[in-house]
Amino acid sequence: MKKTTLKNYARLLAECGVAIKKGDPVIIQASLDQPEFVALCVEACYKLGASRVTVEWSYQPLAKLHYRYRTLKSLSVVDEIERAKLQYRLDNNPAMLYLMSDDPDGLKGINQEKLSKAAKARFPVIKPFRDAMDNKYKWCIAAVPGEAWAKKVFPGVRTSTAVENLWNAILFTSRVIDKAGKDLDPVAEWKAHNESFRARCEYLNSLGIKTLEYKSANGTDFTVDMIPEGIFCGGSEHTLGGEEFNPNIPSEEIFTSPKAGCAEGLVVASLPLSYRGQLIENFSVRFEGGKVVEAKAEKGEELLKEMVSMDAGAAMLGECALVPYTSPIRESGITFYETLFDENAACHLALGRGFTNCVKDYDKYTLDELHAMGINESMIHVDFMIGTEDLSVTAVTESGERVAIFVDGNWSF
């Protein structure tokens, strides 16, 4: 891949993703296999005025060894180093750039029950930090092609070719290059993209939606209630301090957090889900009284059931996201096996934690008040894809009017 193109991508992530301003501290989390691109991101942040850029490296095979050999007691502890890092983030609000590149199957064979128990034990320590930082810092999730991930997506070619193919797919869907591979001005592309999100959100927020109804020939037949004070969001977001950033690059979704405990019916997934380094495939979940009461999968069913039982909120919805079937990611014809991309190829739902900023004037309410309104609380937030070419989504408004939102998998307006 041309270095000039990669520099453009790094500039996009620094300027539009985490939106670096003079004096900002930055933390980049990335895998050890991405040193060259991480260096470009570090330079891009400094050129925009970052005061200090810290890189936190990870290595999936090493993580797998920790999970395999450490005891449950050891994995359950949030040690002083981790606490200090969380306290630093709370005190300094560094911009966080997360670069995804891991193997979707990289943790296959690990004892998931052990991981779940450890996560549950750690959560009460981490939660106060997480809640205190909510909506106060800029963050962005983006991707870089790891070799194992690239081979999963493009299994029939050489590793080098697979990596190049995945680079092209990432850069095209992130609006850095066009279909012919020609460099674009990605910052300008994203400014226009964000404007298109705002127009659709304004329309949806004007309807006064009470309920969304989903139906598809694959068996999806599902209803979910909205929070009366809720709003639809998409594209760029703002911190409580008013700083604009783009949390996901790429992104094609407009989303909201539904009312926790108010969902009924069957939802059939349309794409595989990579969760904790393992794939869940051909699965469905059934809701009654707002909670998952049945979870089935041809592959990974036990992991799916483990996921929805992580805590009380894990079996309830935290997000409803609308993505047209004709999105650039879907039209690429690629299954990425990575939620950042696959969630933007199809309408999706998320089990677990909801988004407090999906309530109008959310900053005027306490966290307890937002939860009372219907924002779900959980230690997890896991997106799964449900969009199909025949999916219909119909809004029922507070006045009883029925408004088509999606027809045949795409926007009706």
C-alpha positions as a Python dict, from the first residue, in 0.01 Angstrom:
ca = {
    (1, 'M'): (0, 0, 0),
    (2, 'K'): (131, 346, -94),
    (3, 'K'): (274, 539, 199),
    (4, 'T'): (98, 857, 87),
    (5, 'T'): (-237, 674, 111),
    (6, 'L'): (-155, 540, 457),
    (7, 'K'): (-53, 890, 567),
    (8, 'N'): (-392, 1015, 448),
    (9, 'Y'): (-562, 744, 655),
    (10, 'A'): (-355, 832, 964),
    (11, 'R'): (-441, 1201, 912),
    (12, 'L'): (-811, 1111, 892),
    (13, 'L'): (-799, 918, 1218),
    (14, 'A'): (-611, 1196, 1396),
    (15, 'E'): (-803, 1492, 1253),
    (16, 'C'): (-1159, 1356, 1223),
    (17, 'G'): (-1151, 1041, 1435),
    (18, 'V'): (-1002, 1158, 1765),
    (19, 'A'): (-999, 1522, 1645),
    (20, 'I'): (-668, 1619, 1803),
    (21, 'K'): (-627, 1978, 1917),
    (22, 'K'): (-320, 2157, 2053),
    (23, 'G'): (-225, 2023, 2394),
    (24, 'D'): (-427, 1701, 2377),
    (25, 'P'): (-275, 1389, 2535),
    (26, 'V'): (-335, 1078, 2323),
    (27, 'I'): (-331, 703, 2387),
    (28, 'I'): (-315, 463, 2093),
    (29, 'Q'): (-397, 96, 2154),
    (30, 'A'): (-264, -135, 1882),
    (31, 'S'): (-122, -478, 1816),
    (32, 'L'): (251, -546, 1789),
    (33, 'D'): (214, -635, 1420),
    (34, 'Q'): (131, -274, 1322),
    (35, 'P'): (440, -63, 1408),
    (36, 'E'): (467, 122, 1077),
    (37, 'F'): (110, 245, 1067),
    (38, 'V'): (109, 327, 1438),
    (39, 'A'): (414, 548, 1378),
    (40, 'L'): (220, 734, 1107),
    (41, 'C'): (-68, 788, 1351),
    (42, 'V'): (168, 912, 1621),
    (43, 'E'): (321, 1162, 1378),
    (44, 'A'): (-22, 1276, 1258),
    (45, 'C'): (-129, 1344, 1617),
    (46, 'Y'): (186, 1541, 1693),
    (47, 'K'): (145, 1749, 1377),
    (48, 'L'): (-200, 1851, 1504),
    (49, 'G'): (-54, 1964, 1836),
    (50, 'A'): (-78, 1661, 2065),
    (51, 'S'): (120, 1713, 2385),
    (52, 'R'): (211, 1347, 2431),
    (53, 'V'): (120, 1029, 2240),
    (54, 'T'): (143, 704, 2435),
    (55, 'V'): (117, 368, 2258),
    (56, 'E'): (-19, 69, 2451),
    (57, 'W'): (82, -246, 2263),
    (58, 'S'): (-99, -580, 2273),
    (59, 'Y'): (-35, -923, 2123),
    (60, 'Q'): (-324, -1166, 2089),
    (61, 'P'): (-119, -1490, 2118),
    (62, 'L'): (25, -1358, 2444),
    (63, 'A'): (-322, -1273, 2572),
    (64, 'K'): (-427, -1629, 2492),
    (65, 'L'): (-141, -1764, 2704),
    (66, 'H'): (-245, -1544, 2996),
    (67, 'Y'): (-604, -1665, 2971),
    (68, 'R'): (-494, -2027, 2952),
    (69, 'Y'): (-236, -2038, 3232),
    (70, 'R'): (-336, -1771, 3484),
    (71, 'T'): (-574, -1876, 3759),
    (72, 'L'): (-925, -1738, 3783),
    (73, 'K'): (-821, -1554, 4098),
    (74, 'S'): (-529, -1389, 3919),
    (75, 'L'): (-740, -1287, 3616),
    (76, 'S'): (-1006, -1142, 3845),
    (77, 'V'): (-777, -883, 4003),
    (78, 'V'): (-754, -523, 3883),
    (79, 'D'): (-399, -455, 3995),
    (80, 'E'): (-241, -125, 4092),
    (81, 'I'): (-95, -66, 3746),
    (82, 'E'): (-438, -100, 3582),
    (83, 'R'): (-597, 123, 3846),
    (84, 'A'): (-329, 386, 3790),
    (85, 'K'): (-392, 381, 3415),
    (86, 'L'): (-766, 422, 3471),
    (87, 'Q'): (-703, 706, 3714),
    (88, 'Y'): (-474, 875, 3460),
    (89, 'R'): (-745, 854, 3196),
    (90, 'L'): (-1003, 992, 3440),
    (91, 'D'): (-777, 1282, 3542),
    (92, 'N'): (-648, 1374, 3196),
    (93, 'N'): (-919, 1269, 2945),
    (94, 'P'): (-670, 1160, 2677),
    (95, 'A'): (-806, 1100, 2328),
    (96, 'M'): (-821, 723, 2269),
    (97, 'L'): (-745, 569, 1929),
    (98, 'Y'): (-814, 195, 1910),
    (99, 'L'): (-664, 14, 1608),
    (100, 'M'): (-826, -326, 1549),
    (101, 'S'): (-627, -598, 1370),
    (102, 'D'): (-668, -922, 1568),
    (103, 'D'): (-759, -1267, 1435),
    (104, 'P'): (-1139, -1320, 1470),
    (105, 'D'): (-1064, -1679, 1576),
    (106, 'G'): (-755, -1591, 1777),
    (107, 'L'): (-890, -1697, 2117),
    (108, 'K'): (-1055, -2016, 2000),
    (109, 'G'): (-1022, -2293, 2258),
    (110, 'I'): (-1002, -2064, 2562),
    (111, 'N'): (-1225, -2145, 2859),
    (112, 'Q'): (-1499, -1885, 2815),
    (113, 'E'): (-1657, -1956, 3152),
    (114, 'K'): (-1326, -1865, 3317),
    (115, 'L'): (-1311, -1537, 3122),
    (116, 'S'): (-1672, -1454, 3209),
    (117, 'K'): (-1617, -1510, 3580),
    (118, 'A'): (-1303, -1297, 3571),
    (119, 'A'): (-1481, -1017, 3385),
    (120, 'K'): (-1767, -1021, 3635),
    (121, 'A'): (-1521, -998, 3925),
    (122, 'R'): (-1333, -706, 3767),
    (123, 'F'): (-1637, -506, 3660),
    (124, 'P'): (-1728, -349, 3999),
    (125, 'V'): (-1377, -199, 4016),
    (126, 'I'): (-1374, -74, 3657),
    (127, 'K'): (-1734, 55, 3643),
    (128, 'P'): (-1689, 370, 3856),
    (129, 'F'): (-1401, 482, 3632),
    (130, 'R'): (-1601, 403, 3317),
    (131, 'D'): (-1906, 592, 3440),
    (132, 'A'): (-1700, 894, 3546),
    (133, 'M'): (-1533, 914, 3202),
    (134, 'D'): (-1855, 867, 3002),
    (135, 'N'): (-1894, 1131, 2727),
    (136, 'K'): (-1593, 1328, 2854),
    (137, 'Y'): (-1321, 1217, 2610),
    (138, 'K'): (-1273, 1177, 2236),
    (139, 'W'): (-1228, 827, 2099),
    (140, 'C'): (-1217, 642, 1769),
    (141, 'I'): (-1215, 276, 1668),
    (142, 'A'): (-1051, 201, 1332),
    (143, 'A'): (-878, -96, 1170),
    (144, 'V'): (-550, -216, 1027),
    (145, 'P'): (-513, -555, 850),
    (146, 'G'): (-345, -819, 1064),
    (147, 'E'): (-222, -1121, 870),
    (148, 'A'): (-444, -1382, 1037),
    (149, 'W'): (-749, -1157, 1002),
    (150, 'A'): (-668, -1093, 635),
    (151, 'K'): (-639, -1468, 566),
    (152, 'K'): (-976, -1525, 735),
    (153, 'V'): (-1137, -1270, 504),
    (154, 'F'): (-944, -1376, 190),
    (155, 'P'): (-855, -1744, 247),
    (156, 'G'): (-771, -1842, -111),
    (157, 'V'): (-472, -1616, -174),
    (158, 'R'): (-119, -1557, -45),
    (159, 'T'): (-89, -1382, 290),
    (160, 'S'): (69, -1073, 132),
    (161, 'T'): (-214, -1052, -122),
    (162, 'A'): (-475, -1102, 149),
    (163, 'V'): (-326, -817, 353),
    (164, 'E'): (-321, -588, 46),
    (165, 'N'): (-683, -681, -33),
    (166, 'L'): (-791, -606, 322),
    (167, 'W'): (-604, -275, 317),
    (168, 'N'): (-797, -179, 2),
    (169, 'A'): (-1127, -280, 162),
    (170, 'I'): (-1055, -86, 483),
    (171, 'L'): (-943, 225, 297),
    (172, 'F'): (-1237, 219, 53),
    (173, 'T'): (-1503, 175, 322),
    (174, 'S'): (-1329, 442, 532),
    (175, 'R'): (-1354, 687, 238),
    (176, 'V'): (-978, 722, 196),
    (177, 'I'): (-972, 582, -161),
    (178, 'D'): (-1240, 534, -428),
    (179, 'K'): (-1338, 206, -595),
    (180, 'A'): (-1055, 243, -844),
    (181, 'G'): (-803, 288, -565),
    (182, 'K'): (-751, 660, -628),
    (183, 'D'): (-669, 873, -326),
    (184, 'L'): (-949, 1095, -196),
    (185, 'D'): (-943, 1383, 51),
    (186, 'P'): (-1076, 1176, 343),
    (187, 'V'): (-1128, 1473, 577),
    (188, 'A'): (-1351, 1643, 321),
    (189, 'E'): (-1531, 1314, 250),
    (190, 'W'): (-1612, 1271, 620),
    (191, 'K'): (-1737, 1625, 660),
    (192, 'A'): (-1990, 1559, 383),
    (193, 'H'): (-2071, 1214, 524),
    (194, 'N'): (-2148, 1363, 866),
    (195, 'E'): (-2387, 1613, 708),
    (196, 'S'): (-2586, 1330, 550),
    (197, 'F'): (-2619, 1165, 892),
    (198, 'R'): (-2751, 1487, 1047),
    (199, 'A'): (-3030, 1522, 792),
    (200, 'R'): (-3163, 1168, 851),
    (201, 'C'): (-3135, 1201, 1229),
    (202, 'E'): (-3334, 1524, 1223),
    (203, 'Y'): (-3616, 1354, 1032),
    (204, 'L'): (-3628, 1049, 1259),
    (205, 'N'): (-3623, 1268, 1569),
    (206, 'S'): (-3915, 1471, 1435),
    (207, 'L'): (-4147, 1168, 1416),
    (208, 'G'): (-4204, 1100, 1785),
    (209, 'I'): (-4144, 727, 1747),
    (210, 'K'): (-4295, 504, 2014),
    (211, 'T'): (-4216, 159, 1869),
    (212, 'L'): (-4009, 6, 1590),
    (213, 'E'): (-4132, -310, 1415),
    (214, 'Y'): (-3886, -535, 1228),
    (215, 'K'): (-3985, -808, 980),
    (216, 'S'): (-3788, -1026, 738),
    (217, 'A'): (-3845, -1350, 546),
    (218, 'N'): (-3561, -1514, 741),
    (219, 'G'): (-3787, -1527, 1048),
    (220, 'T'): (-3719, -1192, 1214),
    (221, 'D'): (-4047, -1065, 1363),
    (222, 'F'): (-3972, -824, 1641),
    (223, 'T'): (-4089, -506, 1815),
    (224, 'V'): (-3902, -273, 2048),
    (225, 'D'): (-4011, 41, 2233),
    (226, 'M'): (-3827, 371, 2224),
    (227, 'I'): (-3747, 600, 2518),
    (228, 'P'): (-3980, 905, 2499),
    (229, 'E'): (-3685, 1138, 2556),
    (230, 'G'): (-3462, 936, 2322),
    (231, 'I'): (-3295, 1062, 2006),
    (232, 'F'): (-3128, 905, 1701),
    (233, 'C'): (-2759, 978, 1648),
    (234, 'G'): (-2510, 907, 1370),
    (235, 'G'): (-2170, 1004, 1240),
    (236, 'S'): (-1979, 1247, 1458),
    (237, 'E'): (-2051, 1296, 1827),
    (238, 'H'): (-1961, 1560, 2085),
    (239, 'T'): (-1805, 1537, 2428),
    (240, 'L'): (-1967, 1712, 2722),
    (241, 'G'): (-1711, 1985, 2658),
    (242, 'G'): (-1844, 2033, 2304),
    (243, 'E'): (-1556, 1874, 2110),
    (244, 'E'): (-1662, 1692, 1792),
    (245, 'F'): (-1512, 1353, 1701),
    (246, 'N'): (-1597, 1041, 1498),
    (247, 'P'): (-1609, 732, 1722),
    (248, 'N'): (-1619, 477, 1438),
    (249, 'I'): (-1432, 485, 1108),
    (250, 'P'): (-1597, 351, 897),
    (251, 'S'): (-1958, 418, 995),
    (252, 'E'): (-2285, 395, 805),
    (253, 'E'): (-2524, 365, 1100),
    (254, 'I'): (-2789, 581, 1258),
    (255, 'F'): (-2868, 451, 1602),
    (256, 'T'): (-3053, 499, 1927),
    (257, 'S'): (-3082, 325, 2261),
    (258, 'P'): (-3426, 164, 2303),
    (259, 'K'): (-3619, 133, 2627),
    (260, 'A'): (-3468, -149, 2830),
    (261, 'G'): (-3710, -431, 2906),
    (262, 'C'): (-3950, -349, 2622),
    (263, 'A'): (-3879, -591, 2335),
    (264, 'E'): (-4078, -885, 2198),
    (265, 'G'): (-4025, -1145, 1927),
    (266, 'L'): (-3761, -1331, 1728),
    (267, 'V'): (-3448, -1183, 1577),
    (268, 'V'): (-3240, -1387, 1328),
    (269, 'A'): (-2879, -1280, 1272),
    (270, 'S'): (-2773, -1218, 912),
    (271, 'L'): (-2394, -1229, 964),
    (272, 'P'): (-2152, -1411, 1196),
    (273, 'L'): (-2050, -1247, 1524),
    (274, 'S'): (-1692, -1246, 1652),
    (275, 'Y'): (-1705, -1236, 2032),
    (276, 'R'): (-1401, -1278, 2254),
    (277, 'G'): (-1191, -1408, 1970),
    (278, 'Q'): (-1442, -1677, 1866),
    (279, 'L'): (-1714, -1687, 1601),
    (280, 'I'): (-2086, -1734, 1663),
    (281, 'E'): (-2264, -1831, 1341),
    (282, 'N'): (-2621, -1882, 1215),
    (283, 'F'): (-2785, -1773, 1537),
    (284, 'S'): (-3108, -1624, 1665),
    (285, 'V'): (-3242, -1479, 1989),
    (286, 'R'): (-3599, -1459, 2113),
    (287, 'F'): (-3723, -1180, 2340),
    (288, 'E'): (-4008, -1192, 2589),
    (289, 'G'): (-4074, -915, 2837),
    (290, 'G'): (-3775, -729, 2701),
    (291, 'K'): (-3522, -1004, 2776),
    (292, 'V'): (-3359, -1283, 2578),
    (293, 'V'): (-3537, -1604, 2677),
    (294, 'E'): (-3395, -1825, 2402),
    (295, 'A'): (-3060, -1820, 2221),
    (296, 'K'): (-2972, -2067, 1944),
    (297, 'A'): (-2668, -2100, 1717),
    (298, 'E'): (-2531, -2358, 1475),
    (299, 'K'): (-2180, -2264, 1592),
    (300, 'G'): (-2089, -2106, 1925),
    (301, 'E'): (-2422, -2156, 2101),
    (302, 'E'): (-2267, -2201, 2445),
    (303, 'L'): (-2067, -1881, 2397),
    (304, 'L'): (-2384, -1698, 2293),
    (305, 'K'): (-2565, -1820, 2603),
    (306, 'E'): (-2269, -1722, 2819),
    (307, 'M'): (-2275, -1374, 2666),
    (308, 'V'): (-2642, -1305, 2740),
    (309, 'S'): (-2602, -1421, 3100),
    (310, 'M'): (-2305, -1198, 3188),
    (311, 'D'): (-2534, -981, 3404),
    (312, 'A'): (-2899, -873, 3422),
    (313, 'G'): (-2859, -615, 3144),
    (314, 'A'): (-2676, -848, 2904),
    (315, 'A'): (-3007, -1010, 2804),
    (316, 'M'): (-3164, -673, 2718),
    (317, 'L'): (-3105, -433, 2432),
    (318, 'G'): (-2879, -130, 2446),
    (319, 'E'): (-2889, -21, 2081),
    (320, 'C'): (-3099, -27, 1765),
    (321, 'A'): (-2898, 76, 1458),
    (322, 'L'): (-3030, 144, 1108),
    (323, 'V'): (-2795, 69, 817),
    (324, 'P'): (-2905, 43, 453),
    (325, 'Y'): (-2847, -287, 271),
    (326, 'T'): (-2683, -80, -5),
    (327, 'S'): (-2413, 51, 228),
    (328, 'P'): (-2062, 59, 77),
    (329, 'I'): (-1955, -217, 316),
    (330, 'R'): (-2236, -450, 210),
    (331, 'E'): (-2177, -371, -156),
    (332, 'S'): (-1811, -462, -118),
    (333, 'G'): (-1931, -822, -93),
    (334, 'I'): (-1690, -889, 193),
    (335, 'T'): (-1771, -1044, 529),
    (336, 'F'): (-1507, -890, 753),
    (337, 'Y'): (-1561, -1102, 1067),
    (338, 'E'): (-1506, -778, 1259),
    (339, 'T'): (-1798, -593, 1416),
    (340, 'L'): (-1662, -248, 1328),
    (341, 'F'): (-1723, -332, 960),
    (342, 'D'): (-1997, -592, 962),
    (343, 'E'): (-2223, -378, 1182),
    (344, 'N'): (-2205, -114, 908),
    (345, 'A'): (-2308, -364, 639),
    (346, 'A'): (-2652, -426, 788),
    (347, 'C'): (-2905, -308, 1042),
    (348, 'H'): (-2803, -435, 1381),
    (349, 'L'): (-2899, -455, 1745),
    (350, 'A'): (-2674, -459, 2050),
    (351, 'L'): (-2719, -652, 2369),
    (352, 'G'): (-2604, -483, 2686),
    (353, 'R'): (-2514, -130, 2775),
    (354, 'G'): (-2704, 158, 2620),
    (355, 'F'): (-2574, 504, 2527),
    (356, 'T'): (-2655, 788, 2764),
    (357, 'N'): (-2607, 1044, 2485),
    (358, 'C'): (-2909, 893, 2306),
    (359, 'V'): (-3128, 1093, 2544),
    (360, 'K'): (-3199, 1456, 2456),
    (361, 'D'): (-3011, 1692, 2689),
    (362, 'Y'): (-2858, 1389, 2862),
    (363, 'D'): (-2611, 1609, 3047),
    (364, 'K'): (-2897, 1749, 3258),
    (365, 'Y'): (-2972, 1409, 3414),
    (366, 'T'): (-2792, 1187, 3660),
    (367, 'L'): (-2689, 838, 3556),
    (368, 'D'): (-2959, 691, 3777),
    (369, 'E'): (-3221, 911, 3609),
    (370, 'L'): (-3104, 801, 3264),
    (371, 'H'): (-3129, 435, 3366),
    (372, 'A'): (-3478, 502, 3504),
    (373, 'M'): (-3579, 644, 3164),
    (374, 'G'): (-3476, 315, 3002),
    (375, 'I'): (-3104, 335, 2915),
    (376, 'N'): (-2982, -19, 2974),
    (377, 'E'): (-2690, -91, 3207),
    (378, 'S'): (-2454, -383, 3157),
    (379, 'M'): (-2086, -475, 3156),
    (380, 'I'): (-2115, -574, 2788),
    (381, 'H'): (-2217, -404, 2465),
    (382, 'V'): (-2221, -651, 2176),
    (383, 'D'): (-2354, -567, 1829),
    (384, 'F'): (-2503, -834, 1605),
    (385, 'M'): (-2626, -793, 1251),
    (386, 'I'): (-2987, -850, 1143),
    (387, 'G'): (-3018, -657, 815),
    (388, 'T'): (-3137, -839, 502),
    (389, 'E'): (-3234, -732, 151),
    (390, 'D'): (-3603, -765, 238),
    (391, 'L'): (-3598, -623, 593),
    (392, 'S'): (-3880, -382, 672),
    (393, 'V'): (-3868, -144, 965),
    (394, 'T'): (-4187, 42, 1051),
    (395, 'A'): (-4219, 316, 1310),
    (396, 'V'): (-4533, 354, 1516),
    (397, 'T'): (-4551, 712, 1643),
    (398, 'E'): (-4694, 843, 1969),
    (399, 'S'): (-5004, 951, 1772),
    (400, 'G'): (-5052, 599, 1630),
    (401, 'E'): (-4931, 679, 1278),
    (402, 'R'): (-4735, 407, 1097),
    (403, 'V'): (-4432, 536, 907),
    (404, 'A'): (-4212, 321, 683),
    (405, 'I'): (-3847, 365, 780),
    (406, 'F'): (-3693, 74, 583),
    (407, 'V'): (-3845, -103, 283),
    (408, 'D'): (-3661, -394, 119),
    (409, 'G'): (-3357, -337, 338),
    (410, 'N'): (-3308, 32, 258),
    (411, 'W'): (-3420, 376, 367),
    (412, 'S'): (-3770, 467, 258),
    (413, 'F'): (-3690, 840, 267),
}
